[in-house]
Amino acid sequence: YCPAARKPNNSRCNNKVRMHEAKVVDMVDVEDIAEKAAFCRCWKSKNWPYCDGSHGEHNKITGDNAGPVVVKRKAT
Ligand code: FES
């Protein structure tokens, strides 16, 4: 058990996104990303694969510390 998460470490992380699929894979063309894009890593976003801020509630409930990965273009 992970004391911080208060749940077994072997529990699944995804209980929301496209549950009927054996493996959730998303493709995003880098050309479609304007200045930056935030991608969800908590599996709770209603705008998957993008972060919609749902990680805040997820972290509060579970004691997790999930946050998005932000892909951005270098300033030129
Ligand atoms: Fe999942 Fe933000 S909503 S990381």
Boltz pocket constraint, residues with backbone or C-beta under 6 A from the ligand:
constraints:
  - pocket:
      binder: B
      contacts: [[A, 39], [A, 40], [A, 41], [A, 42], [A, 43], [A, 44], [A, 45], [A, 50], [A, 51], [A, 52], [A, 53], [A, 54], [A, 55], [A, 56], [A, 66], [A, 67], [A, 68], [A, 69]]
      max_distance: 6.0
